[in-house]
Amino acid sequence: MQALLDVYKIRQDFPILNRKLNDGKRLVYLDNAATTQKPKEVIDSISRYYSEYNSNIHRAVYQIAEEATQEYENTREKIRKFINARYPEEIIFTRNTTESINLVAYTWGNSNIKKGNKVILTEYEHHSNIVPWQTLCHNKGAKVKYLEVDDDGYISLEDLEVLISQKGGGKTKMIALSEMSNVLGTIFPAREIIKLAHEKEIPVLLDGAQSVPHMKTDVQQTDCDFLAFSAHKMLGPTGVGVLYVKKEILEDMKPFILGGDMIKEVHKENTIFNDLPYRFEGGTPNIADVIGFSAAIDYLNRIGMENVREHEHKMTTYLLDKIQNIKSTTIYGPKNAKDRGGLVSFNMEGIHPHDCATILNDYGVAIRSGHHCAQVLMEKLDIVASSRASIYIYNTNEEIDILIEALNHARRIFNI
């Protein structure tokens, strides 16, 4: 494992980073919290599947079908090791983080959450970790309660204890929270939260969409009951999500999608479901992109997740230092880079985030503007939208400098 990332060497592995935009500007891609770019070996692995052994899996005994099945299952084993799960059966393939959370709400939630119960979320959750629980609770006569976020982007374990034990709120049956905020960047104390919840026999779901791509993940160490994340935010293809569930919980969960491959036997009057994890993977899956995800995991393993985190910490420190010196700019989330992931959300007084993003696009800079699928947090912050710059392993200080130059140009245009 190398001590520091050779970013300029890494950039050579990403074809899109060589692209020139319509006006000849180089692409400065700073929207990695939405999706990351793909190295050539990921692209090649998908092409190789379609060119050399395209077939369905788990169904046939001819050579290319066995090759496809083996590569697909190799990805499951790599994910198991990547997050340090105990068993490959604990790894379920879905389409994305959203589907993974919906699977838990629909299956585990429908069986375990009753009228009068409550589910605890936080104010910083992505809509994908709000809407499924809202809908479930509305249908069940249960309640969703929100743990508050303070002005600096932190939550309080003491407040969580109070919320759990609050009289009149019903029994807490689930705590579901993002390990890293996609707006504030805050990295939350997952181990401490889970320890507190487990002392009260409450399961915890972690939305790892932002954390798993950026930090070393160990589900045995955090002891989470459920973990959801997506391939496309960690160099992999779109259309592949992962749901980790502790085996002892998964064994009692009902299937989510019913149909082919999730069964052992089907008769006129009854069906016998398949073993774990296949009973949760009905129908032909996204074979090519699961295999592509395998190449992405290999790439990140070669770099080392500790090095990914170190690079992002340095880049985030540089970004925070530069952006806080821009006049009339508000930064959201922790001021200390060690408490946040590689993203910074901000607003410039007098400039709407969409206008800001449009001006930055003239410089070739790609950032996100909007509510970031986190309108509950936007209401908390008393804003309708923000701009967000997010970084990954191939971003450089020079790109941050271009961002800052473009932001200062926006100030001049709006005379602020």
Disulfide bonds with the S-S distance in Angstrom:
none
